[in-house]
């Protein structure tokens, strides 16, 4: 198992035991795993994003900490959280990641996943390249709103 996987698993186990959130010290966690603090940052930035159902607050400095909160995952709540945190532009690859997460959380079914993917595919968006990602984001957000 890779170090990043081990750190992710450890943090998720801590979250299971807590009702609201966890606070961790970046340096203490790095010492525990015998790695550099930037490894902890990497795991948190890539595996605990809003699109994955997490809210992260980081406070730097001597008494700094990282607070991680699991977002309450009801379908409507989760979708609204995603819509609110989504940028104005989105790539087809990013849409695929969202759809994969939605499926794994049971937020949508296979049919909805196929419709979201087809409606936002590059070959359907026959517009100039410079506005394709913006149009895709508008279509994706609108479709998600209709699932709420």
ChimeraX attribute file (.defattr): number of C-alpha atoms within 10 A of each C-alpha:
attribute: neighborCount
match mode: 1-to-1
recipient: residues
	/A:1	5
	/A:2	6
	/A:3	14
	/A:4	17
	/A:5	12
	/A:6	13
	/A:7	19
	/A:8	17
	/A:9	12
	/A:10	12
	/A:11	18
	/A:12	15
	/A:13	11
	/A:14	14
	/A:15	17
	/A:16	12
	/A:17	10
	/A:18	11
	/A:19	9
	/A:20	12
	/A:21	18
	/A:22	19
	/A:23	16
	/A:24	16
	/A:25	19
	/A:26	21
	/A:27	17
	/A:28	12
	/A:29	18
	/A:30	17
	/A:31	12
	/A:32	10
	/A:33	16
	/A:34	11
	/A:35	13
	/A:36	13
	/A:37	16
	/A:38	12
	/A:39	17
	/A:40	20
	/A:41	15
	/A:42	12
	/A:43	18
	/A:44	19
	/A:45	12
	/A:46	11
	/A:47	16
	/A:48	20
	/A:49	14
	/A:50	19
	/A:51	19
	/A:52	18
	/A:53	19
	/A:54	19
	/A:55	15
	/A:56	17
	/A:57	11
	/A:58	14
	/A:59	12
	/A:60	10
	/A:61	6
	/A:62	7
	/A:63	7
	/A:64	14
	/A:65	18
	/A:66	17
	/A:67	15
	/A:68	22
	/A:69	20
	/A:70	20
	/A:71	16
	/A:72	12
	/A:73	15
	/A:74	12
	/A:75	16
	/A:76	14
	/A:77	12
	/A:78	21
	/A:79	21
	/A:80	17
	/A:81	18
	/A:82	18
	/A:83	16
	/A:84	11
	/A:85	11
	/A:86	15
	/A:87	11
	/A:88	12
	/A:89	14
	/A:90	18
	/A:91	15
	/A:92	16
	/A:93	10
	/A:94	11
	/A:95	18
	/A:96	16
	/A:97	13
	/A:98	16
	/A:99	21
	/A:100	14
	/A:101	16
	/A:102	21
	/A:103	15
	/A:104	11
	/A:105	16
	/A:106	13
	/A:107	19
	/A:108	17
	/A:109	13
	/A:110	12
	/A:111	9
	/A:112	17
	/A:113	17
	/A:114	11
	/A:115	12
	/A:116	18
	/A:117	16
	/A:118	13
	/A:119	15
	/A:120	24
	/A:121	18
	/A:122	16
	/A:123	9
	/A:124	10
	/A:125	16
	/A:126	9
	/A:127	12
	/A:128	8
	/A:129	10
	/A:130	8
	/A:131	11
	/A:132	19
	/A:133	20
	/A:134	16
	/A:135	17
	/A:136	23
	/A:137	21
	/A:138	16
	/A:139	15
	/A:140	19
	/A:141	19
	/A:142	12
	/A:143	16
	/A:144	18
	/A:145	13
	/A:146	7
	/A:147	14
	/A:148	12
